[in-house]
Amino acid sequence: MSKARVKRDDDGRFYGIEIRCPGCLYSDGSPSRHIIPIAELPAGEAEMSPHIGWKDRWTFNGDMQRPTFSPSLNTWWGGKDGIPLHRCHSFIREGRIEFLPDSTHALAGQTVELPEITE
């Protein structure tokens, strides 16, 4: 098991690196998936997917056990007039996720280990 893994599109091309976020939970209480598009293909990948919608790309240290991404990851959903209802803002370094205080979930302001991806 690892804390990060490669995600590919339906044609097998590299799409991003998946992590599980212990702050953003699905309705069953399990950590949600965040797929992070990175600037360069990781080792062993041959082609970048044309389906990545993000213009911004993160750097990645290549370590699936102790992943580090830069810059911060800032996701939000819901709300109106540019004010998000839910926000998850974090730094992911050396396999740990540091939730910034502007996150709106219960782990705001805390640093915890990224969960292992079990499936």
C-alpha positions in Angstrom: 0.0 0.0 0.0 1.0 3.6 -0.5 -0.2 7.1 0.3 -0.3 8.2 -3.4 -0.8 6.4 -6.7 -0.8 7.1 -10.4 -4.2 7.7 -12.0 -4.7 7.2 -15.8 -7.4 8.1 -18.2 -9.5 5.5 -20.0 -6.9 5.1 -22.7 -4.1 4.4 -20.1 -2.4 7.8 -20.3 -1.1 9.5 -17.2 -3.8 11.8 -15.6 -2.5 12.7 -12.2 -1.4 11.5 -8.7 -4.2 10.4 -6.4 -4.2 11.0 -2.6 -6.9 10.5 0.0 -7.9 13.5 2.1 -8.8 12.8 5.7 -10.4 16.2 6.0 -12.8 15.9 3.1 -14.9 12.9 3.9 -17.4 11.0 1.8 -20.9 10.4 3.3 -19.7 7.0 4.6 -16.9 8.8 6.5 -14.1 7.6 4.3 -11.4 10.0 3.0 -12.2 11.6 -0.3 -10.0 11.4 -3.4 -8.0 14.3 -4.6 -6.3 13.8 -8.0 -3.4 16.3 -8.5 -2.2 17.1 -12.0 1.6 17.4 -11.9 4.0 19.3 -14.2 6.1 16.3 -15.4 5.4 12.7 -16.1 6.4 10.4 -13.2 8.9 7.6 -13.8 7.5 4.8 -15.9 4.8 6.9 -17.5 5.0 7.6 -21.3 2.2 10.0 -22.2 0.3 12.8 -20.5 -3.5 12.6 -20.9 -5.1 15.4 -23.0 -8.1 15.2 -20.7 -6.5 17.1 -17.8 -8.6 20.3 -17.5 -6.3 22.1 -15.1 -4.0 24.7 -16.4 -2.0 24.8 -13.2 0.3 21.9 -12.5 2.0 20.9 -9.2 5.5 19.7 -8.7 5.8 16.2 -7.2 8.8 14.5 -5.5 8.0 11.1 -7.1 7.7 9.3 -3.7 4.4 7.4 -3.4 5.1 6.6 0.3 6.1 10.1 1.4 4.6 12.4 -1.3 5.4 16.1 -1.5 3.5 18.5 -3.8 4.1 22.2 -4.3 2.5 24.7 -4.1 -0.4 24.2 -1.7 -3.6 22.4 -2.7 -6.7 24.6 -2.4 -10.0 23.0 -3.3 -13.5 24.3 -2.7 -17.1 23.7 -3.7 -20.5 25.1 -3.1 -21.2 28.6 -1.9 -22.0 31.7 -4.0 -20.6 35.1 -5.0 -17.1 33.7 -4.9 -17.3 32.6 -1.3 -16.9 28.9 -1.0 -19.2 26.9 1.3 -16.5 24.2 1.8 -12.8 24.7 1.4 -9.8 22.3 1.9 -6.5 24.2 1.8 -3.3 22.2 2.6 0.4 21.6 2.1 1.3 18.0 1.4 4.9 17.3 2.5 6.7 14.1 3.2 3.5 12.0 3.4 1.8 14.4 5.8 -1.0 16.9 5.1 -1.0 20.2 6.9 -4.5 21.7 6.8 -4.4 25.5 6.7 -6.7 27.5 9.0 -8.9 28.6 6.1 -10.1 25.0 5.6 -13.7 24.6 6.6 -13.6 21.0 7.9 -12.8 19.5 11.3 -9.0 19.1 10.6 -8.4 22.9 9.9 -5.1 24.0 11.5 -3.9 20.4 12.1 -1.2 18.2 10.5 -1.8 14.5 10.0 -0.5 11.6 8.1 -2.0 11.0 4.7 -4.0 7.8 4.8 -2.9 4.7 2.9 -4.8 3.9 -0.3 -6.2 0.5 0.2 -8.2 -0.2 -3.0 
